[in-house]
Structures are given as structure tokens and as C-alpha cells.
Amino acid sequence: MNAAAVGRFLLKELKIVLPPTIYFFCAFNLIVFTTNLMVHHYWFALSNFMVATVLALIVGKVILVTDKFHFIDRYRGPPLIRPILFKTVFYSVVVTLVRVAEVFLHIIRDERGTSVAFQEALDNFTWYRFTAVQVWLLTCFLIYVTAIELNAALGKGRMTGLLFRSERNQ
């Protein structure tokens, strides 16, 4: 494989992963920002920003990988509610599994031993936070998938035209 082919492949993959990553970066950091304002009474926390950014990168990668599976388009076509709900639930489940796998990876790699790391992970786990994150993930995926499916149903670029161009320019 020559350098030009590798470059084309990487550019194609970047075009796929960039839109969801940017969307989830903005969405997750907006959630972190408003949570900091309401709960912690401050504007910015670097650790929360980094967690939201890493989660956005994970979600972007999950979308890139799962879109390669053919069954993800199982319910393609009208009524749009079917593919929207299927993809929303599917993406949410996959991201949850990746998040859980990431925690277990940290437990396995912890130099203090797996039992100490596992106990610490259990001590830090709260159902309230887990549920809140899952609700926000589901909501963000619902918005994202709805936009993607509407764009596909209207035709490539048509939704962008409807949102950002005046009637005179169309």
C-alpha cells in the first residue's frame, strides 16, 4: 500500500469520525459546564473537561467501528423512528460496555493489585452518577441519530441547506 492510498484511507476515516466526535465533545462539555455551575458553583474543572473529552473521543471511535457492521442499518427507511431508536439503543449499549471494559482495564493494570483496585472502583461507584451519565448518553445519541437519519432521508447535504442557507441561495 503506497502513501497516497494510506492518506486517502485516513482522510476518509477522519471525515467519518470527526462530526460525531465534535458533536459529543460539545455536548458532553456543555453538560459538564452546567453541572459544575449548578452543583459545584464554579465554571471550570480541568479533570471534568478531560473526562468529557476522552468520552467524546471514545464515542466517536465507537460510532466509527459500529457503523462498519451491516446490521446497524437493519431498520433503514421509513418510518424513521425504527432506525433512530435501534441505533440510539445500540450505540448506548456499546458505549456502556466500552466504559465498563475501560474500568476493568484500569483495574487489571493497577500496580496495587486487582483486588485493591476493584475495591476502590466499587467504593467510587454510585448508581446516581451512572444513571445520570446513561440518561445523558441516551439523550445525546437520540439527538445525534435523529439528525443523521433525517439527513440520510432528505438526501446528502439537503438538511445543511435547509438549516444554513436562505431561500435565495437554494
Secondary structure by P-SEA (a helix, b strand, c coil): ccaaaaaaaaaaaaaaacaaaaaaaaaaaaaaaaaaaccccccccaaaaaaaaaaaaaaaaaaaaaaacccccccccccaaaaaaaaaaaaaaaaaaaaaaaaaaaaaaccccaaaaaaaaaaaccaaaaaaaaaaaaaaaaaaaaaaaaaaaaccaaaaaacccccccc
